[in-house]
Amino acid sequence: MTLLWTPRAQSCRFTKIGRAPAHWLSLSFLAAVLIGAPIQPAIAETDDTNLQARDLAKLPLNELFNVEVTSVSKRPQKLSETASAIQVLTADDIRRSGATHLADVLRIAANVEVQQVVSYGWVVSTRGFDALFSNKLLVMIDGRTIYTPLDAGVIWDAQGVLLEDIDRIEIISGPGGTLWGANAVNGVINIITKSAHETRGTYISGGGGSFVKDAGEARIGGGLGAKSAFRVYGQRFDRNGMVLPDGDEGMNAWNTTRGGFRMDGDPEARTRWTLQGDAYLGRESSSPLGTSTIDGQNVLGHWSRSLGAGSAFDVQLYADRTWRRDLPGAITDQLETYDANLQHRLPLGSRQTVLWGAGYRLMVDETPPSTPIVGFVPVERHMELVSAFLQDEFTLVPERLTFTIGSKLENGAYTSWEAQPSARLTWTPTERQTIWSAVSRALRAPSRIDVDYHIPTTPPYLIAGGPDFHSEKVDAYELGYRAEPFQALAVSLAGFYNKYDDLYSVEQESPPAAFPYTIQNGAAGQTWGAEFSGVYRPAEWWRMRGGYTWIRKDLWSRPGHDVLNSVLASLGNDPNDQAVLQSMIDVSSHWRWDVTGRYVDRLPNPGIPSYIGLDSRLAWTVGRWEISTVGQNLIAPQHSEFSEAQQVPRSVFGRLAARW
């Protein structure tokens, strides 16, 4: 029996590790082709059937540097002028990474820390606090928050989209609470899919390999009347488990079936609308203890109206249901979320724009008891979240100096009204340079695992949730520089200092007693660091992108609290240094060769060695067809990312795709 201790002090997982014969596909031919083959760069005529509807990689670099993003200010804004540490993964970056899951795609962003726990589990965070549920990172898919109040984090096995349909992923390092609300403490990830107008036609893909055993997906899109469009998709994959230190299979295989649709109105009309939805079903092995099951459905509607002169009104509604039964521990959870948001952008003259909005969210969470050992008390919670925000942007010097100030107010299930203000200043001394600074406050709202979690579920308790637990807080200070030194190079540099207070802790009651330990806000800390990213195009047929992140963290007990060192360590296991470099070469009009290398520094608690990962993709495209081979983690047979008990194997994956 092996004990897998999660980074949260109150949660542990018991898994009996089994053994199975390892099997690998031969890598010798792949290595010869990807590493030793001579490269003959060539540029031939463009075959339009080989291009996506929006292939950002084909843009001149200065245009790529000025791609519009929406996550920083909730309005279209040039990337080069944003007052935030933001990186954008384009559809081409994603396709050429060779990644097969949404969480793995995020590895190619230098400002995102990704650690794989088991075949179906990842730790994903920005700027540290890499705990199992990453409760200081807000993640959205087309504006829908993929967040569970059970633990205030993201459970990645329940998340997925057709990677082929992603338009871009906007990744903000640093607080985003002023616009996006609680949990946008260390960062915001906004996954934006393509409009149905951009996915007309048919796409099919199938393949398999040594880690991803088999995978298939299909999407069909077309017109709805004269000016609207639709698409429907379905996908299925089966994954083997990760491996044990001796190379045998770790017995955590995973499969998921997913499908969905999207419809969009006329993109040129003053009034635009979108209706989309998804459903999924998955099974995860905890052999020999049994199988965990997940399923869920969601539907989202978005309506916007241009009112002229830069004014616009937006309304978004969505409903989301998730259900899971996890083994071992047999924790069952059903969450229903109903969310409504509106926002209005109102220009006031030529130099001022006001953005305001309001929202309401109802979350019904039910965790029926399946074991008296651990659970949530009460079993069911109805949690409401009411919010409003106001942001005012002033142009102090036209096209040169902009000042933005705003705040969001939220009233949640466990808190009263709380504010999350920010102020940002952007200076553009030249067309190719931007200097920005920001001061922000953001909150991590209490969740059920802070207040309702109990061991056991009936008195006397050993560990009890904290009825007085309140929001964790961060005051963040940032300074950044973004430039295009010459036409082939765009770079970005950001430094930050974050001061945290009222952080999660598990402590003895006061006055001290043997039990229970209660969940409190007894820790505080600080982080500081720097992030560098860039895009470089040495030639028309070769593009490189990547970056480097450096971070340090210091945690301590607040006055009047005595937090165990093991609890402080559980707040996050972060690498001090991380670097990523992605190279994309058009060898000819039909051949593409892509290589992604990354370095991840050692993890201190528990001690996990540093590693270098290398992925390589070779693709041959002719007409409507594309054949690709991907080798992942090619340097070592296996390596640890989260614990020594389960390790990520070297793997090969082959795919055949067609688009018409």
PyMOL commands that set and color helices and strands:
alter all, ss='L'
color gray80, all
select helices_A, chain A and resi 28-36+48-50+56-58+61-65+79-81+91-97+102-108+156-158+163-165+177-180+196-199+448-451+565-569
alter helices_A, ss='H'
color red, helices_A
select strands_A, chain A and resi 2-5+12-15+68-69+77-78+85-90+113-118+121-125+137-141+144-145+166-173+187-193+201-209+212-224+228-239+254-264+271-285+291-308+311-326+331-347+352-366+375-376+380-397+401-411+418-430+433-444+453-455+463-464+472-486+489-508+517-539+542-557+577-586+591-600+611-622+625-632+638-639+648-649+651-659
alter strands_A, ss='S'
color yellow, strands_A
deselect
rebuild
show_as cartoon
